């Protein structure tokens, strides 16, 4: 379930912030391994100006700004990089046993 939360938050951020009302193409690739679940988003939107190390929960009264903080709390790895004209978001959640 935590992986689902992370995918929803990152996908929502891409849809909301990667373009200014123009069409956007993005792809999500999900791979399930015995020990982890990986998700890779690729999109052709503008570069994300984000500092993942500084992502934190806003005040309780804030109406937005929780997405990346929630994602970081839910997964073991969140990485963003820009490759040419493509944004690449990688999410990894290790599977817990027992």
N, C-alpha and C positions, 0 to 999 in steps of 0.2 A: 504494500500500500504506500509506503514512503517513496518508492521509486515513482509511482503514479503521481504523487503530489509534485515531485520535482519536475517530471515531464510536463505536467499541466502548467506549472509556474513558468518554466523556461519557454514553452510554446506560446503562452499568453504574452510574455514580454516581447517575444519576436513579433507576434502579430500586432502588438500595440506600438512598439517603438522602432522597428526596423524600417518603416516607410511612413511617409506623410500622406496617407490616403491613396497612394497608387498601388496597383496590384503587386503582390509579393508571392514569390514561390519559395517554399521551404519543404525540406524532406526530413523525416525522422527514421533513422535506422535503429532497430532494437535487436540486440543479441543477448541470448540467455545462455550462460555457461553454468557448469555445476556449482561454481563458487561465487558468481557475480552476475549482475544484469547491467548491460551497457546501453546507453542511448546516445546517438550522435545526431544532432540537428545540423543541417546545412541550409543556409539561406542567402539570397542575393540582395539583401537589404544593406542599408548603410552600416558603417563600422559602429560597433557598440562601444561607447565611451563608459567603461565600467571598471571599477577596481574591486575585484572579488575579495581581496584581503580586507577591505574596509566595509564590506556589506554587514549591516547590523539591523536589528529590529528597530523600527521607529517607535515613537511614543504610542501609547494605547489609543490616543485620540486621532492619530494620523489615518487618513483614508486610503493611502497607498504606500508603496515602498517596502513591502514585506517579501516580495517574490524571491529575490536572491537570498535573503537571510533564511527564509523557510527552506529553500532548496539546499543551501549549505548545511542546514541542520538535519536534513533528511537523507543525504547521500554521503558517500565516502570520498567522492571526487567530483569536482565541478571545474571544468577548464574552458576558457574562451580563447580563441585565437582567430586571426584574420589571415586568410590565404588568398592573396590577389583580391578579387572582387567578392569573395565568399566568406561569410561568417561561419565558424565551426564551434558549436557548443558540445562538450562531452560530459556525460553524466555517468557515474559508476556507483552502484550500490552493491556491496558485498552481501551475499546470502548468509544469513545466520543459521546455524544448526543447533539443535538441542535446546 
